């Protein structure tokens, strides 16, 4: 179950959780549609690919 936004904003994380968040952010794309497009284009050039697999999880 997802907590109310005010409760979620008050959530604190221990060092281990912060490290996990840090590592996960390295493999995620976060931002506006425009910034996501730019990130995908950069990855496209880096990996010389013409397609991506999108795993979207709405929480």
VODO-755426 format. One record per residue (C-alpha): residue number from 1; residue in three letters; x, y, z. Coordinates in Angstrom, 3 decimals. Layout:
// VODO-755426
<node nr="NUM" rest="ala" u="X" v="Y" w="Z"/>
...
//
This chain:
// VODO-755426
<node nr="1" rest="unk" u="0.000" v="0.000" w="0.000"/>
<node nr="2" rest="unk" u="1.272" v="3.475" w="-0.874"/>
<node nr="3" rest="unk" u="1.405" v="5.922" w="2.044"/>
<node nr="4" rest="unk" u="-0.116" v="9.413" w="1.833"/>
<node nr="5" rest="unk" u="2.258" v="11.957" w="0.272"/>
<node nr="6" rest="unk" u="2.778" v="13.933" w="3.499"/>
<node nr="7" rest="unk" u="3.799" v="10.771" w="5.337"/>
<node nr="8" rest="unk" u="6.037" v="9.638" w="2.465"/>
<node nr="9" rest="unk" u="7.852" v="12.993" w="2.447"/>
<node nr="10" rest="unk" u="8.674" v="12.594" w="6.147"/>
<node nr="11" rest="unk" u="10.235" v="9.163" w="5.587"/>
<node nr="12" rest="unk" u="13.885" v="8.891" w="6.572"/>
<node nr="13" rest="unk" u="16.333" v="6.352" w="5.172"/>
<node nr="14" rest="unk" u="19.240" v="4.588" w="6.795"/>
<node nr="15" rest="unk" u="22.698" v="4.452" w="5.190"/>
<node nr="16" rest="unk" u="22.063" v="1.085" w="3.522"/>
<node nr="17" rest="unk" u="18.804" v="2.302" w="1.979"/>
<node nr="18" rest="unk" u="20.474" v="5.492" w="0.739"/>
<node nr="19" rest="unk" u="23.216" v="3.439" w="-0.933"/>
<node nr="20" rest="unk" u="20.596" v="1.256" w="-2.623"/>
<node nr="21" rest="unk" u="18.773" v="4.358" w="-3.884"/>
<node nr="22" rest="unk" u="22.061" v="5.773" w="-5.177"/>
<node nr="23" rest="unk" u="22.848" v="2.551" w="-7.049"/>
<node nr="24" rest="unk" u="19.343" v="2.278" w="-8.500"/>
<node nr="25" rest="unk" u="19.447" v="5.830" w="-9.836"/>
<node nr="26" rest="unk" u="22.416" v="4.860" w="-11.997"/>
<node nr="27" rest="unk" u="20.163" v="2.523" w="-13.965"/>
<node nr="28" rest="unk" u="17.001" v="4.588" w="-14.175"/>
<node nr="29" rest="unk" u="15.854" v="7.507" w="-16.258"/>
<node nr="30" rest="unk" u="14.141" v="10.237" w="-14.275"/>
<node nr="31" rest="unk" u="12.898" v="13.563" w="-15.561"/>
<node nr="32" rest="unk" u="10.631" v="15.390" w="-17.941"/>
<node nr="33" rest="unk" u="9.659" v="13.834" w="-21.271"/>
<node nr="34" rest="unk" u="12.213" v="16.093" w="-22.988"/>
<node nr="35" rest="unk" u="15.059" v="15.148" w="-20.644"/>
<node nr="36" rest="unk" u="14.167" v="11.442" w="-20.886"/>
<node nr="37" rest="unk" u="14.324" v="11.709" w="-24.668"/>
<node nr="38" rest="unk" u="17.799" v="13.237" w="-24.438"/>
<node nr="39" rest="unk" u="18.936" v="10.515" w="-22.036"/>
<node nr="40" rest="unk" u="17.606" v="7.814" w="-24.369"/>
<node nr="41" rest="unk" u="19.342" v="9.399" w="-27.349"/>
<node nr="42" rest="unk" u="22.617" v="9.426" w="-25.417"/>
<node nr="43" rest="unk" u="22.193" v="5.756" w="-24.533"/>
<node nr="44" rest="unk" u="21.286" v="5.007" w="-28.144"/>
<node nr="45" rest="unk" u="24.584" v="6.515" w="-29.296"/>
<node nr="46" rest="unk" u="26.571" v="4.863" w="-26.509"/>
<node nr="47" rest="unk" u="25.239" v="1.360" w="-27.211"/>
<node nr="48" rest="unk" u="24.669" v="1.794" w="-30.964"/>
<node nr="49" rest="unk" u="21.101" v="0.520" w="-30.736"/>
<node nr="50" rest="unk" u="17.824" v="1.399" w="-32.372"/>
<node nr="51" rest="unk" u="15.420" v="0.041" w="-29.749"/>
<node nr="52" rest="unk" u="14.882" v="-0.092" w="-25.996"/>
<node nr="53" rest="unk" u="12.882" v="-2.246" w="-23.632"/>
<node nr="54" rest="unk" u="10.715" v="-0.180" w="-21.317"/>
<node nr="55" rest="unk" u="9.911" v="-1.646" w="-17.911"/>
<node nr="56" rest="unk" u="7.477" v="0.799" w="-16.356"/>
<node nr="57" rest="unk" u="6.308" v="0.169" w="-12.833"/>
<node nr="58" rest="unk" u="3.690" v="2.478" w="-11.434"/>
<node nr="59" rest="unk" u="3.675" v="2.493" w="-7.674"/>
//
